Amino acid sequence: MTPIPESFAIVDDELQIGGMPLTALVARVGRTPFYAYDRRLLDARVQALRAALPRDVSLHYAMKANPMPALVGFMAERVDGIDVASGGELGVALDAGMDPAHISFAGPGKTQAELEQAVAAGVLLNVESFREIHALRAIAERAGRPARVAVRVNPDFELKSSGMKMGGGAKPFGIDAEQASQALAEIGVAGLAFEGFHIYWGSQNLRAEAICEAQDKSLALAQRLADAAPGPVRVLNLGGGLGIPYFKGEQALDLAAVGGHLHGVAERARASFPQAELVIELGRYLVGEAGIYVCRVLDRKVSRGQVFLVTDGGLHHHLAASGNFGQVLRKNYPLAVGNRVRGSSRETVSVVGPLCTPLDLLGDRVELARAHEDDLIVVFQSGAYGFTASPHRFLGHPAPVEVLV
Ligand SMILES: *Cc1c(COP(=O)(O)O)cnc(C)c1O
Protein backbone atom coordinates (compact mmCIF):
# COMPACT_ATOMS: atom_id res chain seq x y z
CA MET A 1 0.00 0.00 0.00
CA THR A 2 1.33 3.44 -0.84
CA PRO A 3 1.40 5.71 2.22
CA ILE A 4 -1.45 8.19 2.55
CA PRO A 5 -0.23 11.44 4.13
CA GLU A 6 -1.23 11.53 7.81
CA SER A 7 -2.80 14.95 7.49
CA PHE A 8 -5.79 13.48 5.65
CA ALA A 9 -8.65 11.98 7.64
CA ILE A 10 -10.52 8.89 6.50
CA VAL A 11 -14.12 8.45 7.70
CA ASP A 12 -16.15 5.33 6.83
CA ASP A 13 -13.38 4.33 4.47
CA GLU A 14 -13.74 7.60 2.55
CA LEU A 15 -11.12 10.29 2.21
CA GLN A 16 -12.03 13.68 3.70
CA ILE A 17 -10.84 16.93 2.19
CA GLY A 18 -11.76 20.49 3.12
CA GLY A 19 -13.78 19.07 6.01
CA MET A 20 -16.08 17.01 3.78
CA PRO A 21 -16.19 13.54 2.26
CA LEU A 22 -14.56 13.29 -1.13
CA THR A 23 -17.80 12.25 -2.87
CA ALA A 24 -19.51 15.39 -1.50
CA LEU A 25 -16.74 17.50 -2.98
CA VAL A 26 -17.01 15.68 -6.31
CA ALA A 27 -20.72 16.51 -6.39
CA ARG A 28 -19.96 20.12 -5.58
CA VAL A 29 -17.31 20.44 -8.27
CA GLY A 30 -19.66 18.79 -10.72
CA ARG A 31 -17.07 16.89 -12.72
CA THR A 32 -13.77 15.11 -12.68
CA PRO A 33 -10.83 15.41 -12.95
CA PHE A 34 -9.93 18.21 -10.59
CA TYR A 35 -7.33 19.49 -8.19
CA ALA A 36 -8.41 20.38 -4.65
CA TYR A 37 -6.29 22.40 -2.23
CA ASP A 38 -7.19 22.36 1.45
CA ARG A 39 -7.07 25.72 3.25
CA ARG A 40 -6.64 24.08 6.66
CA LEU A 41 -3.56 22.21 5.50
CA LEU A 42 -2.10 25.34 3.91
CA ASP A 43 -2.67 27.21 7.13
CA ALA A 44 -1.21 24.44 9.26
CA ARG A 45 1.95 24.39 7.17
CA VAL A 46 2.47 28.14 7.50
CA GLN A 47 1.99 27.84 11.26
CA ALA A 48 4.46 24.97 11.51
CA LEU A 49 7.02 27.08 9.68
CA ARG A 50 6.36 30.10 11.88
CA ALA A 51 6.87 27.96 14.96
CA ALA A 52 10.14 26.51 13.68
CA LEU A 53 11.77 29.56 12.11
CA PRO A 54 13.25 32.56 13.91
CA ARG A 55 10.62 35.30 14.24
CA ASP A 56 12.58 37.80 12.21
CA VAL A 57 13.09 35.51 9.20
CA SER A 58 10.60 36.44 6.49
CA LEU A 59 8.68 33.67 4.81
CA HIS A 60 8.02 34.16 1.11
CA TYR A 61 5.79 32.09 -1.13
CA ALA A 62 7.38 31.18 -4.49
CA MET A 63 4.17 31.13 -6.47
CA LYS A 64 5.40 29.16 -9.46
CA ALA A 65 4.66 26.06 -7.35
CA ASN A 66 0.95 26.92 -7.53
CA PRO A 67 -0.28 30.18 -9.06
CA MET A 68 -4.04 29.53 -8.70
CA PRO A 69 -5.34 33.05 -7.96
CA ALA A 70 -7.59 32.03 -5.05
CA LEU A 71 -4.73 30.11 -3.44
CA VAL A 72 -2.27 32.96 -3.96
CA GLY A 73 -4.81 35.31 -2.34
CA PHE A 74 -5.08 32.94 0.62
CA MET A 75 -1.31 32.69 0.96
CA ALA A 76 -0.83 36.46 0.54
CA GLU A 77 -2.56 36.99 3.86
CA ARG A 78 -0.31 34.49 5.62
CA VAL A 79 3.22 35.00 4.29
CA ASP A 80 5.54 38.02 4.33
CA GLY A 81 6.15 38.20 0.60
CA ILE A 82 5.62 36.56 -2.76
CA ASP A 83 8.29 35.62 -5.28
CA VAL A 84 7.23 35.69 -8.90
CA ALA A 85 8.99 34.38 -11.97
CA SER A 86 7.14 36.06 -14.83
CA GLY A 87 5.13 39.15 -15.68
CA GLY A 88 2.02 36.96 -15.58
CA GLU A 89 2.76 35.82 -12.03
CA LEU A 90 3.50 39.41 -11.07
CA GLY A 91 -0.03 40.32 -12.14
CA VAL A 92 -1.50 37.52 -10.01
CA ALA A 93 0.54 38.56 -6.95
CA LEU A 94 -0.61 42.17 -7.30
CA ASP A 95 -4.23 41.08 -7.78
CA ALA A 96 -3.89 38.99 -4.63
CA GLY A 97 -3.26 42.20 -2.74
CA MET A 98 0.39 41.62 -1.89
CA ASP A 99 2.21 44.89 -1.23
CA PRO A 100 4.74 45.45 -4.06
CA ALA A 101 7.33 46.26 -1.38
CA HIS A 102 7.24 42.53 -0.56
CA ILE A 103 7.17 41.07 -4.05
CA SER A 104 10.37 39.96 -5.72
CA PHE A 105 10.85 38.88 -9.31
CA ALA A 106 13.42 36.26 -10.36
CA GLY A 107 13.99 34.44 -13.65
CA PRO A 108 16.83 34.06 -16.12
CA GLY A 109 15.09 35.57 -19.16
CA LYS A 110 13.15 38.65 -18.17
CA THR A 111 11.88 40.51 -21.21
CA GLN A 112 12.07 44.26 -21.66
CA ALA A 113 8.30 44.42 -21.07
CA GLU A 114 8.61 42.43 -17.83
CA LEU A 115 11.40 44.66 -16.55
CA GLU A 116 9.28 47.72 -17.32
CA GLN A 117 6.27 46.19 -15.57
CA ALA A 118 8.35 45.38 -12.50
CA VAL A 119 9.80 48.90 -12.25
CA ALA A 120 6.35 50.41 -12.72
CA ALA A 121 4.96 48.17 -9.98
CA GLY A 122 7.87 48.96 -7.65
CA VAL A 123 8.81 45.34 -6.91
CA LEU A 124 12.30 44.03 -6.14
CA LEU A 125 14.07 42.60 -9.18
CA ASN A 126 16.56 39.82 -8.63
CA VAL A 127 18.92 40.70 -11.49
CA GLU A 128 20.47 37.74 -13.21
CA SER A 129 22.62 39.28 -15.95
CA PHE A 130 24.54 42.36 -17.01
CA ARG A 131 21.96 42.89 -19.76
CA GLU A 132 19.26 43.33 -17.10
CA ILE A 133 21.37 45.89 -15.23
CA HIS A 134 21.85 47.96 -18.39
CA ALA A 135 18.22 47.69 -19.45
CA LEU A 136 17.04 48.69 -15.96
CA ARG A 137 19.18 51.82 -16.01
CA ALA A 138 17.41 53.04 -19.13
CA ILE A 139 13.98 52.01 -17.87
CA ALA A 140 14.43 53.72 -14.49
CA GLU A 141 15.68 56.92 -16.11
CA ARG A 142 12.79 57.00 -18.57
CA ALA A 143 10.17 56.19 -15.94
CA GLY A 144 11.66 58.52 -13.34
CA ARG A 145 11.29 55.72 -10.80
CA PRO A 146 13.91 53.76 -8.90
CA ALA A 147 14.69 50.23 -10.05
CA ARG A 148 14.91 48.15 -6.87
CA VAL A 149 17.43 45.37 -7.38
CA ALA A 150 19.10 42.49 -5.60
CA VAL A 151 21.84 40.46 -7.24
CA ARG A 152 20.89 36.85 -7.79
CA VAL A 153 24.20 35.09 -7.28
CA ASN A 154 24.98 31.74 -8.84
CA PRO A 155 26.94 30.45 -5.85
CA ASP A 156 30.39 28.93 -5.99
CA PHE A 157 29.17 25.87 -4.10
CA GLU A 158 26.73 23.09 -4.90
CA LEU A 159 24.01 21.65 -2.77
CA LYS A 160 25.13 18.36 -1.26
CA SER A 161 22.94 15.28 -1.68
CA SER A 162 20.07 14.86 -4.09
CA GLY A 163 17.38 17.34 -4.92
CA MET A 164 17.18 19.74 -7.84
CA LYS A 165 20.36 21.79 -8.11
CA MET A 166 19.82 25.35 -9.23
CA GLY A 167 23.14 26.87 -8.31
CA GLY A 168 26.85 26.07 -8.46
CA GLY A 169 28.80 25.21 -11.60
CA ALA A 170 27.61 26.55 -14.94
CA LYS A 171 23.98 27.66 -14.69
CA PRO A 172 21.64 29.98 -16.60
CA PHE A 173 20.38 31.30 -13.24
CA GLY A 174 21.90 34.34 -11.60
CA ILE A 175 25.30 35.97 -11.97
CA ASP A 176 28.32 33.80 -11.16
CA ALA A 177 29.82 34.64 -7.76
CA GLU A 178 33.11 35.40 -9.56
CA GLN A 179 31.39 38.16 -11.58
CA ALA A 180 29.27 39.52 -8.74
CA SER A 181 31.71 42.31 -7.77
CA GLN A 182 31.60 43.63 -11.29
CA ALA A 183 27.81 43.45 -11.33
CA LEU A 184 27.67 45.36 -8.04
CA ALA A 185 29.94 48.04 -9.45
CA GLU A 186 27.77 48.39 -12.56
CA ILE A 187 24.65 48.62 -10.41
CA GLY A 188 26.30 51.50 -8.56
CA VAL A 189 27.28 53.27 -11.80
CA ALA A 190 23.77 52.74 -13.22
CA GLY A 191 22.23 54.33 -10.14
CA LEU A 192 19.93 51.40 -9.42
CA ALA A 193 18.48 51.04 -5.93
CA PHE A 194 20.63 48.21 -4.57
CA GLU A 195 18.93 46.21 -1.83
CA GLY A 196 20.86 42.98 -1.40
CA PHE A 197 21.45 39.42 -2.47
CA HIS A 198 19.40 36.46 -3.61
CA ILE A 199 21.22 33.15 -3.39
CA TYR A 200 19.24 30.17 -4.62
CA TRP A 201 20.99 26.84 -4.65
CA GLY A 202 18.31 24.25 -5.11
CA SER A 203 14.98 22.69 -4.50
CA GLN A 204 13.25 19.54 -3.19
CA ASN A 205 15.77 18.58 -0.53
CA LEU A 206 14.84 16.28 2.34
CA ARG A 207 18.15 16.43 4.22
CA ALA A 208 18.27 19.07 6.93
CA GLU A 209 22.08 18.98 7.12
CA ALA A 210 22.43 19.75 3.42
CA ILE A 211 20.01 22.68 3.70
CA CYS A 212 21.75 24.06 6.81
CA GLU A 213 25.12 23.82 5.11
CA ALA A 214 23.83 25.65 2.03
CA GLN A 215 22.41 28.40 4.25
CA ASP A 216 25.76 28.77 6.04
CA LYS A 217 27.59 28.98 2.74
CA SER A 218 25.06 31.46 1.34
CA LEU A 219 25.57 33.78 4.29
CA ALA A 220 29.35 33.48 4.00
CA LEU A 221 29.13 34.26 0.29
CA ALA A 222 27.02 37.36 0.96
CA GLN A 223 29.52 38.46 3.62
CA ARG A 224 32.35 38.14 1.08
CA LEU A 225 30.49 40.02 -1.64
CA ALA A 226 29.09 42.82 0.52
CA ASP A 227 32.30 44.88 0.49
CA ALA A 228 31.82 45.56 -3.21
CA ALA A 229 28.14 46.52 -2.81
CA PRO A 230 27.10 50.08 -3.67
CA GLY A 231 25.02 50.34 -0.49
CA PRO A 232 23.98 48.51 2.65
CA VAL A 233 22.41 45.07 2.39
CA ARG A 234 18.72 45.43 3.18
CA VAL A 235 17.54 42.06 1.89
CA LEU A 236 19.34 38.76 2.16
CA ASN A 237 17.43 35.95 0.50
CA LEU A 238 18.97 32.63 1.48
CA GLY A 239 16.88 30.54 -0.92
CA GLY A 240 14.58 27.70 0.01
CA GLY A 241 15.05 24.12 -0.98
CA LEU A 242 12.83 22.45 1.62
CA GLY A 243 11.44 19.28 0.10
CA ILE A 244 8.43 17.06 0.70
CA PRO A 245 8.36 13.24 0.61
CA TYR A 246 6.82 11.85 -2.55
CA PHE A 247 7.99 8.26 -2.76
CA LYS A 248 8.07 5.12 -0.67
CA GLY A 249 10.97 5.18 1.75
CA GLU A 250 11.36 8.97 1.76
CA GLN A 251 11.31 10.63 5.18
CA ALA A 252 9.75 14.02 5.82
CA LEU A 253 12.26 16.82 6.33
CA ASP A 254 13.31 17.54 9.92
CA LEU A 255 11.89 21.07 10.03
CA ALA A 256 12.93 21.62 13.65
CA ALA A 257 16.56 21.00 12.68
CA VAL A 258 16.39 23.50 9.82
CA GLY A 259 14.63 26.08 11.99
CA GLY A 260 17.01 25.58 14.89
CA HIS A 261 20.04 26.03 12.70
CA LEU A 262 18.55 29.12 11.10
CA HIS A 263 18.50 30.87 14.50
CA GLY A 264 22.31 30.82 14.44
CA VAL A 265 22.43 31.91 10.82
CA ALA A 266 20.08 34.81 11.59
CA GLU A 267 22.23 35.90 14.52
CA ARG A 268 25.36 36.01 12.35
CA ALA A 269 23.45 37.78 9.58
CA ARG A 270 22.27 40.45 12.02
CA ALA A 271 25.85 41.09 13.11
CA SER A 272 27.09 41.51 9.52
CA PHE A 273 24.02 43.20 8.05
CA PRO A 274 22.15 45.04 10.80
CA GLN A 275 19.70 46.54 8.32
CA ALA A 276 18.92 43.36 6.42
CA GLU A 277 15.66 41.46 6.25
CA LEU A 278 16.45 37.75 6.09
CA VAL A 279 14.21 35.85 3.67
CA ILE A 280 13.58 32.25 2.75
CA GLU A 281 11.38 31.44 -0.21
CA LEU A 282 9.39 28.26 -0.41
CA GLY A 283 7.04 26.91 -3.03
CA ARG A 284 6.41 23.21 -2.79
CA TYR A 285 6.97 22.95 0.97
CA LEU A 286 4.16 25.44 1.58
CA VAL A 287 1.55 24.03 -0.78
CA GLY A 288 2.57 20.63 -2.12
CA GLU A 289 1.08 18.46 0.60
CA ALA A 290 -2.17 20.41 0.82
CA GLY A 291 -3.36 19.38 -2.63
CA ILE A 292 -4.82 16.29 -4.24
CA TYR A 293 -5.67 15.41 -7.82
CA VAL A 294 -8.87 13.44 -8.35
CA CYS A 295 -9.86 11.47 -11.43
CA ARG A 296 -12.46 8.81 -12.13
CA VAL A 297 -12.11 5.20 -13.20
CA LEU A 298 -13.57 4.82 -16.69
CA ASP A 299 -12.64 1.20 -17.23
CA ARG A 300 -11.06 -1.73 -15.48
CA LYS A 301 -9.16 -3.83 -17.98
CA VAL A 302 -7.13 -6.97 -17.62
CA SER A 303 -4.30 -7.46 -20.09
CA ARG A 304 -2.46 -10.76 -19.85
CA GLY A 305 -3.01 -10.91 -16.13
CA GLN A 306 -2.23 -7.27 -15.36
CA VAL A 307 -5.06 -5.02 -14.17
CA PHE A 308 -5.30 -1.52 -15.64
CA LEU A 309 -7.54 1.14 -14.20
CA VAL A 310 -8.15 3.54 -17.08
CA THR A 311 -9.10 6.97 -15.76
CA ASP A 312 -10.29 10.29 -17.17
CA GLY A 313 -7.10 11.96 -15.86
CA GLY A 314 -3.45 11.53 -16.67
CA LEU A 315 -0.19 13.13 -17.64
CA HIS A 316 -1.88 15.96 -19.54
CA HIS A 317 -3.20 17.16 -16.15
CA HIS A 318 -0.52 15.91 -13.80
CA LEU A 319 2.78 15.56 -15.57
CA ALA A 320 4.74 15.27 -12.33
CA ALA A 321 2.80 12.25 -11.06
CA SER A 322 3.37 10.52 -14.39
CA GLY A 323 7.11 10.81 -13.78
CA ASN A 324 7.72 13.06 -16.76
CA PHE A 325 8.57 16.22 -14.80
CA GLY A 326 12.02 15.96 -13.29
CA GLN A 327 12.15 12.30 -12.32
CA VAL A 328 15.07 10.24 -13.55
CA LEU A 329 13.62 6.87 -12.59
CA ARG A 330 9.84 6.82 -12.59
CA LYS A 331 8.29 6.27 -9.14
CA ASN A 332 4.70 6.35 -7.93
CA TYR A 333 3.20 9.27 -6.07
CA PRO A 334 1.00 8.17 -3.15
CA LEU A 335 -2.35 7.00 -4.53
CA ALA A 336 -5.65 5.78 -3.11
CA VAL A 337 -9.14 4.93 -4.19
CA GLY A 338 -10.69 7.94 -2.47
CA ASN A 339 -14.21 6.56 -1.95
CA ARG A 340 -13.03 3.15 -0.66
CA VAL A 341 -9.61 3.73 0.79
CA ARG A 342 -8.99 0.35 2.41
CA GLY A 343 -11.67 -1.53 0.53
CA SER A 344 -12.99 -5.00 1.25
CA SER A 345 -10.35 -6.55 -0.95
CA ARG A 346 -7.18 -5.25 -2.50
CA GLU A 347 -5.29 -5.81 -5.70
CA THR A 348 -2.21 -4.64 -7.56
CA VAL A 349 -3.08 -2.41 -10.49
CA SER A 350 -1.61 0.08 -12.89
CA VAL A 351 -3.45 3.40 -13.06
CA VAL A 352 -3.34 4.97 -16.51
CA GLY A 353 -4.91 7.91 -18.31
CA PRO A 354 -6.83 8.13 -21.58
CA LEU A 355 -3.88 9.19 -23.73
CA CYS A 356 -2.43 7.01 -26.46
CA THR A 357 1.07 6.91 -25.01
CA PRO A 358 2.71 4.52 -22.55
CA LEU A 359 3.97 7.59 -20.66
CA ASP A 360 0.42 8.22 -19.45
CA LEU A 361 0.88 6.32 -16.22
CA LEU A 362 -0.21 7.59 -12.79
CA GLY A 363 0.52 4.40 -10.87
CA ASP A 364 2.74 1.54 -11.92
CA ARG A 365 1.69 -1.72 -10.22
CA VAL A 366 0.41 -0.21 -6.97
CA GLU A 367 -1.62 -1.99 -4.35
CA LEU A 368 -5.03 -0.34 -3.98
CA ALA A 369 -8.52 -1.23 -2.82
CA ARG A 370 -10.16 -3.25 -5.58
CA ALA A 371 -11.71 -0.51 -7.70
CA HIS A 372 -14.81 -0.41 -9.90
CA GLU A 373 -15.90 1.84 -12.72
CA ASP A 374 -16.77 5.33 -11.43
CA ASP A 375 -14.55 5.00 -8.37
CA LEU A 376 -12.32 7.97 -7.60
CA ILE A 377 -8.56 7.78 -7.83
CA VAL A 378 -6.71 10.29 -5.66
CA VAL A 379 -3.12 11.34 -6.21
CA PHE A 380 -1.63 12.94 -3.07
CA GLN A 381 1.24 15.45 -2.81
CA SER A 382 -0.30 17.29 -5.75
CA GLY A 383 -0.54 20.87 -4.51
CA ALA A 384 2.66 21.98 -6.24
CA TYR A 385 3.80 21.71 -9.86
CA GLY A 386 0.51 20.10 -10.86
CA PHE A 387 -2.08 22.03 -12.83
CA THR A 388 0.17 24.68 -14.40
CA ALA A 389 3.13 22.36 -14.90
CA SER A 390 1.16 20.02 -17.17
CA PRO A 391 0.47 20.01 -20.93
CA HIS A 392 -3.34 20.42 -20.89
CA ARG A 393 -3.60 20.72 -24.65
CA PHE A 394 -1.96 17.38 -25.37
CA LEU A 395 -4.57 15.18 -27.12
CA GLY A 396 -7.38 17.68 -26.75
CA HIS A 397 -9.10 16.40 -23.62
CA PRO A 398 -10.76 18.95 -21.33
CA ALA A 399 -8.55 20.69 -18.78
CA PRO A 400 -9.01 19.84 -15.10
CA VAL A 401 -10.77 22.15 -12.65
CA GLU A 402 -9.10 23.63 -9.56
CA VAL A 403 -10.83 24.27 -6.25
CA LEU A 404 -9.73 25.72 -2.93
CA VAL A 405 -11.65 24.06 -0.12
C1 LIG B 1 11.35 27.20 -8.31
C2 LIG B 1 11.89 28.23 -7.42
C3 LIG B 1 11.45 28.29 -6.08
C4 LIG B 1 10.50 27.30 -5.50
O1 LIG B 1 11.04 26.01 -5.40
P1 LIG B 1 10.26 24.92 -4.52
O2 LIG B 1 10.97 23.65 -4.74
O3 LIG B 1 8.87 24.88 -5.04
O4 LIG B 1 10.29 25.38 -3.11
C5 LIG B 1 11.94 29.31 -5.30
N1 LIG B 1 12.80 30.22 -5.79
C6 LIG B 1 13.25 30.20 -7.04
C7 LIG B 1 14.18 31.23 -7.51
C8 LIG B 1 12.80 29.20 -7.90
O5 LIG B 1 13.25 29.17 -9.15
The ligand as an SDF file (V2000), in Angstrom:
LIG
                    3D

 15 15  0  0  0  0  0  0  0  0999 V2000
   11.3540   27.2030   -8.3110 C   0  0  0  0  0  0  0  0  0  0  0  0
   11.8870   28.2330   -7.4180 C   0  0  0  0  0  0  0  0  0  0  0  0
   11.4490   28.2890   -6.0830 C   0  0  0  0  0  0  0  0  0  0  0  0
   10.4990   27.2950   -5.4990 C   0  0  0  0  0  0  0  0  0  0  0  0
   11.0370   26.0100   -5.3990 O   0  0  0  0  0  0  0  0  0  0  0  0
   10.2590   24.9190   -4.5210 P   0  0  0  0  0  0  0  0  0  0  0  0
   10.9740   23.6530   -4.7390 O   0  0  0  0  0  0  0  0  0  0  0  0
    8.8720   24.8830   -5.0400 O   0  0  0  0  0  0  0  0  0  0  0  0
   10.2940   25.3820   -3.1080 O   0  0  0  0  0  0  0  0  0  0  0  0
   11.9390   29.3090   -5.2970 C   0  0  0  0  0  0  0  0  0  0  0  0
   12.7970   30.2240   -5.7850 N   0  0  0  0  0  0  0  0  0  0  0  0
   13.2470   30.1980   -7.0400 C   0  0  0  0  0  0  0  0  0  0  0  0
   14.1830   31.2250   -7.5060 C   0  0  0  0  0  0  0  0  0  0  0  0
   12.8020   29.1990   -7.9020 C   0  0  0  0  0  0  0  0  0  0  0  0
   13.2480   29.1740   -9.1530 O   0  0  0  0  0  0  0  0  0  0  0  0
  1  2  1  0
  2  3  1  0
  2 14  2  0
  3  4  1  0
  3 10  2  0
  4  5  1  0
  5  6  1  0
  6  7  2  0
  6  8  1  0
  6  9  1  0
 10 11  1  0
 11 12  2  0
 12 13  1  0
 12 14  1  0
 14 15  1  0
M  END
$$$$
